[in-house]
Amino acid sequence: MKTDVQVAVIGGGIVGASVLYCLAKSGWTDTVLLERRGLTSGSTWHAAGNTTYFGPYPKMTELFAGSIRTYLEAEEESGQSVGFHRTGSLRLAATERELALFRSYAPRYAELGIPFHIRTPEEVAALHPLIRTDGIFGAVHTPTDGHVDPSGATRALAIAARNRGAAIEQQCSVTAITPEQGRWILETAKGRVSARHVVVATSFWAREMLAPLGLHLPLYPTQHHEIITEAIPAIAARDTELPAMRDSHVSCNVRQERDGLLIGIYETEPEFWALDGIPPDFKEELLPPDIDRLMPHLELLMARMPAFAEAGIKVSNNGPLCFTPDGLPMLGPVPDHDGLWLASGFNVGIGTGGGSAAFLAEWMTGGHPPPNLEVVHADRFGNDLTKDIALARIRDVYARGYQLPDTI
Ligand SMILES: Cc1cc2nc3c(=O)[nH]c(=O)nc-3n(C[C@H](O)[C@H](O)[C@H](O)COP(=O)(O)OP(=O)(O)OC[C@H]3O[C@@H](n4cnc5c(N)ncnc54)[C@H](O)[C@@H]3O)c2cc1C
């Protein structure tokens, strides 16, 4: 095992693997990724893999677009499929105000060269015949996004990083991080590692990991449900995959999964998980699902997509999902801790992990943050946000789901 490196990346989810790969592409290959179990064993293995280009933060669009780009590059280099389905996405406007906001985002997408169309309700029905368009004012259509296979993408990133010279150690838990003479010393299950830089990509584990350094990261896991239905005849009869749909009124995303639907729900009354600490023996596990809690959303979805009402539920998953108080990841250097970097707090880590890693690698290797993305800088919360305030904000931001903040 490499024991003296320029960079140690802690965490082998899609984010850590993306960071390792993007650093390697920038020429930094004196690196090692340390993962306590196997790659993807955190939240990544059970994610739905949605990678939309549309979000309420037009400034973040670059990270979304950069993610698919990064995964496809890793696929090309590694020969490992990332399972990208270019289905496109529809973002429904439930109000005129929403549609007006959507329109105001168009120049940002044009600047980035990302196809972005405002569709009428009739056009929405033509693109996605399962959607009942009564009461909607239109939609944004981003035809070039879709979904990837999160495990395949992580493997591709890992293989491509290794091919460029990076190392990966699995079953290698980091148990302590301490500064020593301008470097960082990591105690791990396989011995000590000395690194000039450490990137903490451990999602909701990051808070406890860095607490001994006097850092109070406002990262906490919420519970997050997804449902997969049995096959639906109207889908099975199609020969092209349906675009993904996001609806702020129903507060869910829906995409095709084989001949059925995969639905992710943002509950208006979210529940947290493990607020007093992540159980040390937590493995590749899911939490008990609670369909009753989801019923208000599922009923709205039945009205929006009547075919869903006829479909049996095949799988319901409830997984822990890392959230920050504004719902955005924490990326960049930790103030007053030279060489310590954060890449944690992702709630759409598949959608934004690859692009965020490219952003972080540019910052680390170039010495300056790429411009105009202060919204994700790791220092934005300060170190004195109380747990109560952090939880209250996370509750609000989670419950808001796909509703747009008016100005960002
Ligand atoms: C039901 C559900 C559906 C989802 N669907 C989507 C979706 O469609 N699109 C999307 O973008 N996102 C989705 N997500 C969110 C997505 O899963 C996460 O944002 C993403 O996986 C986070 O990646 P990560 O690398 O930050 O964290 P993780 O995948 O959790 O990786 C962190 C890693 O750190 C390791 N680690 C922790 N402590 C240590 C230690 N001490 N030493 C070494 N290693 C350590 C862990 O073992 C873990 O492997 C979904 C989440 C849920 C719950």
The ligand as an SDF file (V2000), in Angstrom:
LIG
                    3D

 53 58  0  0  0  0  0  0  0  0999 V2000
  -33.1320    6.1260   -2.3480 C   0  0  0  0  0  0  0  0  0  0  0  0
  -32.0800    7.0400   -2.9100 C   0  0  0  0  0  0  0  0  0  0  0  0
  -32.0890    7.3510   -4.2600 C   0  0  0  0  0  0  0  0  0  0  0  0
  -31.1260    8.2170   -4.7920 C   0  0  0  0  0  0  0  0  0  0  0  0
  -31.1620    8.5330   -6.1080 N   0  0  0  0  0  0  0  0  0  0  0  0
  -30.2660    9.4320   -6.6230 C   0  0  0  0  0  0  0  0  0  0  0  0
  -30.3160    9.8080   -7.9930 C   0  0  0  0  0  0  0  0  0  0  0  0
  -31.1400    9.3290   -8.7620 O   0  0  0  0  0  0  0  0  0  0  0  0
  -29.4080   10.7160   -8.4460 N   0  0  0  0  0  0  0  0  0  0  0  0
  -28.4640   11.2710   -7.6280 C   0  0  0  0  0  0  0  0  0  0  0  0
  -27.6860   12.1130   -8.0700 O   0  0  0  0  0  0  0  0  0  0  0  0
  -28.4050   10.9230   -6.3250 N   0  0  0  0  0  0  0  0  0  0  0  0
  -29.2720   10.0320   -5.8080 C   0  0  0  0  0  0  0  0  0  0  0  0
  -29.2040    9.6770   -4.4910 N   0  0  0  0  0  0  0  0  0  0  0  0
  -28.1440   10.2820   -3.6720 C   0  0  0  0  0  0  0  0  0  0  0  0
  -26.8140    9.5810   -3.9220 C   0  0  0  0  0  0  0  0  0  0  0  0
  -26.9340    8.2300   -3.5520 O   0  0  0  0  0  0  0  0  0  0  0  0
  -25.7210   10.2510   -3.0950 C   0  0  0  0  0  0  0  0  0  0  0  0
  -25.7590   11.6510   -3.2660 O   0  0  0  0  0  0  0  0  0  0  0  0
  -24.3460    9.7680   -3.5440 C   0  0  0  0  0  0  0  0  0  0  0  0
  -24.3000    8.3560   -3.5950 O   0  0  0  0  0  0  0  0  0  0  0  0
  -23.2980   10.2910   -2.5760 C   0  0  0  0  0  0  0  0  0  0  0  0
  -22.0510    9.8010   -2.9700 O   0  0  0  0  0  0  0  0  0  0  0  0
  -20.8100    9.9610   -2.0030 P   0  0  0  0  0  0  0  0  0  0  0  0
  -19.6420    9.4090   -2.7100 O   0  0  0  0  0  0  0  0  0  0  0  0
  -20.7620   11.3650   -1.5040 O   0  0  0  0  0  0  0  0  0  0  0  0
  -21.1980    9.1150   -0.7030 O   0  0  0  0  0  0  0  0  0  0  0  0
  -21.2100    7.5430   -0.4470 P   0  0  0  0  0  0  0  0  0  0  0  0
  -21.5990    6.7730   -1.6380 O   0  0  0  0  0  0  0  0  0  0  0  0
  -22.0260    7.3290    0.7730 O   0  0  0  0  0  0  0  0  0  0  0  0
  -19.6910    7.2200   -0.1700 O   0  0  0  0  0  0  0  0  0  0  0  0
  -19.0350    7.5720    1.0290 C   0  0  0  0  0  0  0  0  0  0  0  0
  -18.0500    6.4680    1.2900 C   0  0  0  0  0  0  0  0  0  0  0  0
  -17.2150    6.8190    2.3990 O   0  0  0  0  0  0  0  0  0  0  0  0
  -16.8600    5.6040    3.0420 C   0  0  0  0  0  0  0  0  0  0  0  0
  -16.3650    5.8940    4.3860 N   0  0  0  0  0  0  0  0  0  0  0  0
  -17.0620    6.3790    5.4410 C   0  0  0  0  0  0  0  0  0  0  0  0
  -16.2870    6.4710    6.5350 N   0  0  0  0  0  0  0  0  0  0  0  0
  -15.0520    6.0400    6.1570 C   0  0  0  0  0  0  0  0  0  0  0  0
  -13.8210    5.8800    6.8520 C   0  0  0  0  0  0  0  0  0  0  0  0
  -13.7080    6.1680    8.1540 N   0  0  0  0  0  0  0  0  0  0  0  0
  -12.7510    5.3970    6.1770 N   0  0  0  0  0  0  0  0  0  0  0  0
  -12.8340    5.0920    4.8450 C   0  0  0  0  0  0  0  0  0  0  0  0
  -13.9980    5.2100    4.1430 N   0  0  0  0  0  0  0  0  0  0  0  0
  -15.0880    5.6830    4.7930 C   0  0  0  0  0  0  0  0  0  0  0  0
  -18.1650    4.8290    3.0530 C   0  0  0  0  0  0  0  0  0  0  0  0
  -17.9680    3.4470    3.2830 O   0  0  0  0  0  0  0  0  0  0  0  0
  -18.7150    5.1400    1.6680 C   0  0  0  0  0  0  0  0  0  0  0  0
  -18.3740    4.1630    0.7090 O   0  0  0  0  0  0  0  0  0  0  0  0
  -30.1420    8.7900   -3.9440 C   0  0  0  0  0  0  0  0  0  0  0  0
  -30.1200    8.4640   -2.5900 C   0  0  0  0  0  0  0  0  0  0  0  0
  -31.0790    7.6140   -2.0640 C   0  0  0  0  0  0  0  0  0  0  0  0
  -31.0560    7.3150   -0.6060 C   0  0  0  0  0  0  0  0  0  0  0  0
  1  2  1  0
  2  3  1  0
  2 52  2  0
  3  4  2  0
  4  5  1  0
  4 50  1  0
  5  6  2  0
  6  7  1  0
  6 13  1  0
  7  8  2  0
  7  9  1  0
  9 10  1  0
 10 11  2  0
 10 12  1  0
 12 13  2  0
 13 14  1  0
 14 15  1  0
 14 50  1  0
 15 16  1  0
 16 17  1  0
 16 18  1  0
 18 19  1  0
 18 20  1  0
 20 21  1  0
 20 22  1  0
 22 23  1  0
 23 24  1  0
 24 25  2  0
 24 26  1  0
 24 27  1  0
 27 28  1  0
 28 29  2  0
 28 30  1  0
 28 31  1  0
 31 32  1  0
 32 33  1  0
 33 34  1  0
 33 48  1  0
 34 35  1  0
 35 36  1  0
 35 46  1  0
 36 37  1  0
 36 45  1  0
 37 38  2  0
 38 39  1  0
 39 40  1  0
 39 45  2  0
 40 41  1  0
 40 42  2  0
 42 43  1  0
 43 44  2  0
 44 45  1  0
 46 47  1  0
 46 48  1  0
 48 49  1  0
 50 51  2  0
 51 52  1  0
 52 53  1  0
M  END
$$$$
